[in-house]
Structure formats: C-alpha cells, structure tokens
Amino acid sequence: MTQDSHDDLIYDWNDDAALANRRAVTFDDETLRDGLQNPSVRTPSLDEKRELVRLMDRIGIHTVNVGLPGAGDRHYTDCLELVRMIGEEGLSITPNVASRTLVSDVEPVRRIMDETGVPVLANCFIGSSPIRQYTENWTLDTILGHIDASCGWARDHDVPFA
C-alpha cells in the first residue's frame, strides 16, 4: 500500500491552524472595567485612568473598555472624559463600554458619542443564570424582552453594539 492510499486516514490539524493564523489578533483591555471588580483593588483617579489608556495605546492595545457609563454619574463622567481624551489626542486605541441590556444603559453611550464625536462600541450583556432569574423574578421572555428593547434602541440610534 502506498502513502497516497493512507492520506484519508490521517487528518492534518495544521491545515486548519494555517487558516486561523490568517486573521489578525486584536487585544481588548478590560482593566478599567472588569479589572476593578475585585474588592481589594483601589479605583484609580480619572488622571490615573487617562495615563493607563495612553500607556495601553503606546504598547499597541487595540481596544479599551473605559467603563460602564450607565452605572451612575461618576462612571458616566469618567467614560465621557476618557473617550474625549482618546479623540482629542488622536490615540489609535478604540473605546468601548460595558452596557447592561437596558435602554437606560445604552442611552448614555449615544450621549458620549454625541458629546465627543468618537464612535463607542456598547458591549451589551445580561445576567441570565438561574440565580439571576430567581433574584430578579425573570422569565426567558423577560430576558429576551430586555435584549430586544436595548439592542433595538441601539440600532435605531446608531449605537454600535455587540
């Protein structure tokens, strides 16, 4: 039996790896949002956050989550000022934010874009675990309703979302 007759018996996984490597790798830094979730972490000042974003840009990070602007006035202001800085300083890093699937969380993203002229991706999420459903008294229809309303609002108001 020749080698050619056995080619269908062995799958070369390196063929798929070669295809996967054709796509660019990008990095999104979550330090200013998810990185601050630990109770032992000190929340940096706005000036410290600005410096962190500048450093991220300098080392080639592609995107940065600047926070959750729907979580309150301070969060909104910090997100606004960081996005404004990215635009004014002409940084290459692209801003995004966390956004619960609530219109009240997506609407601040539109305001930030209007005030700065900088596009901001809303990374929409919803807690849907059995514990969250029990705590909030949510059904699947409730969850789907939140998603439909918030993402529909984002679409209708030209807020990019994922």
Secondary structure, 3 states (H helix, E strand, C coil): CCHHHHHHHCCCHHHHHHHHCCCCCCCEECCCCHHHCCCCCCCCCHHHHHHHHHHHHHCCCCEEECCCHHHCHHHHHHHHHHHHHHHHCCCCCEEEEEEECCHHHHHHHHHHHHHHCCCCEEEEECCCCHHHHHHHCCCHHHHHHHHHHHHHHHHHCCCCEC
